[in-house]
């Protein structure tokens, strides 16, 4: 059976790019040849795949990042900017259209890809490339069907309207969810929103395990984090706190969270952004965001670990000692928490976080809401109580979460719904 040649074009933001590359890994395991298009500063994201797959089957195409008047020189990923800069990033990335067309024009017909697997945010211009070379355009969205169905039902979608139109006009849509999690919403997207009914639910996409890591600089190497976790004798006794690549806490929020941790007495790992690397782009947060209150680390040194910069999140969440996860509830983080079997303490901040909270907190009851939005400051006393309760074995959300986790892990096993969707996706690329 013929195996496809896939041109992968991920959206340059870690919450989009990492699961897109995890999907790429699954295609490679199924015999596909893959070329990934990135700009220079996103190239390190590919190291785990380079270490696992041969250059014959895994190729890279590195094109210069297009300049844009609203994006500072040297910035090539959205996590270096406030979320409000998303339209500017999309405009800049449209500048990859012509260089990509030039590259494809220089290839012999036998070397052209069969399909472009693009980030859905890039769909308007990727569709044009696909049409010009008679290629299939399939799009990846790293969110769930519940969020897609709500977003695409809104009347005022702004620039997202063009993205939806372009995505639904494509050959198909790949989503990082599993059918058993939200069957009614998968069917809603398929029948109400898509023009082709081709939707592949392939999640939870597991992080690529390789010698190369997926992160940047960190104040603590993974082996030291692991060594600290191994000193925790009780299972499910540690709270992990992290808010993804896009979120920075204010001074007031950081102080409230620190006070809650200190009052609760729980063991914890707290991953904070490295404020020194901040790109000042008008997001009205100063350079002192995410700064831990003075004296806090000394007072809790027997209970907690603070990691500045990149944290080995997958390793932490999958460790037996970790029992709960205070998170912004981005969908990738939510799935990592579910796979790790940890209770999620949800503090939704922006974007799809609120819709994820509705699904996981309100509808499924597998997470607990502890924060309201990007500007709210939690009551440290109440938060301390939730933190303490969240590491108890009989925490009701833990029981429900473990049942959901079992369904998710079954979905990705051979013969499971997501495993079969990946097989079908590869087969469909060759039709």
VENMOTA-V872456 format. One record per backbone hydrogen bond with DSSP energy under -1.0 kcal/mol. NH is the residue of the N-H (numbers start at 1). CO is the residue of the C=O. Records with the same first field share a line. If there is no record, write none. Layout:
# VENMOTA-V872456
NH = CO, CO
This chain:
# VENMOTA-V872456
6 = 33
7 = 115
8 = 35
9 = 117
13 = 11
16 = 13
17 = 13
18 = 14
20 = 16
21 = 17
22 = 18
23 = 19
24 = 20
25 = 21
26 = 22
27 = 23
28 = 24
29 = 25
31 = 28
32 = 27
33 = 4
34 = 57
35 = 6
36 = 59
37 = 8
38 = 61
42 = 39
43 = 40
45 = 42
46 = 43
47 = 44
50 = 46
51 = 47
53 = 49
57 = 54
58 = 54
59 = 34
61 = 36
63 = 38
71 = 68
75 = 72
78 = 12
80 = 77
81 = 78
85 = 82
86 = 83
89 = 85
90 = 86
91 = 87
92 = 88
93 = 89
94 = 90
95 = 92
96 = 93
97 = 94
100 = 96
101 = 97
102 = 98
103 = 99
104 = 100
105 = 101
106 = 102
107 = 104
111 = 108
112 = 109
114 = 5
115 = 5
116 = 136
117 = 7
118 = 138
119 = 9
120 = 140
122 = 119
123 = 120
126 = 122
127 = 123
129 = 125
130 = 126
131 = 127
132 = 128
133 = 129
135 = 130
136 = 114
138 = 116
139 = 172
140 = 118
141 = 174
148 = 144
149 = 145
150 = 146
151 = 147
152 = 148
154 = 151
160 = 157
161 = 158
163 = 159
164 = 160
165 = 161
166 = 162
167 = 163
168 = 164
169 = 165
170 = 167
171 = 137
173 = 198
174 = 139
175 = 200
176 = 141
177 = 175
181 = 178
186 = 182
187 = 183
188 = 184
189 = 185
190 = 186
191 = 187
192 = 188
193 = 189
194 = 189
200 = 173
202 = 175
203 = 177
219 = 308
224 = 221
225 = 221
226 = 222
227 = 223
228 = 224
229 = 225
230 = 226
231 = 228
232 = 229
236 = 320
237 = 321
238 = 321
239 = 267
240 = 324
241 = 269
242 = 326
254 = 250
255 = 251
256 = 252
257 = 253
258 = 254
259 = 255
260 = 256
261 = 257
262 = 258
263 = 259
264 = 260
265 = 261
268 = 303
269 = 239
270 = 305
271 = 241
272 = 307
275 = 273
277 = 274
278 = 275
281 = 279
289 = 286
290 = 249
291 = 288
296 = 293
299 = 295
300 = 296
303 = 300
304 = 300
305 = 268
307 = 270
309 = 272
310 = 217
313 = 311
316 = 312
317 = 313
318 = 314
319 = 316
322 = 319
323 = 238
324 = 238
325 = 343
326 = 240
327 = 345
334 = 330
335 = 331
336 = 332
337 = 333
338 = 334
339 = 335
340 = 336
341 = 338
342 = 337
343 = 323
345 = 325
346 = 368
347 = 327
353 = 350
356 = 352
357 = 353
358 = 354
359 = 355
360 = 356
361 = 357
362 = 357
363 = 358
364 = 359
366 = 360
367 = 360
368 = 344
370 = 346
371 = 346
374 = 349
383 = 379
384 = 380
385 = 381
386 = 382
387 = 383
388 = 384
389 = 385
390 = 386
392 = 389
395 = 392
398 = 395
399 = 395
400 = 396
401 = 397
402 = 398
403 = 399
404 = 400
405 = 401
406 = 402
407 = 403
408 = 404
409 = 405
410 = 406
411 = 407
412 = 408
416 = 413
419 = 411
420 = 416
421 = 417
422 = 418
423 = 419
424 = 420
425 = 421
426 = 422
427 = 423
428 = 424
429 = 425
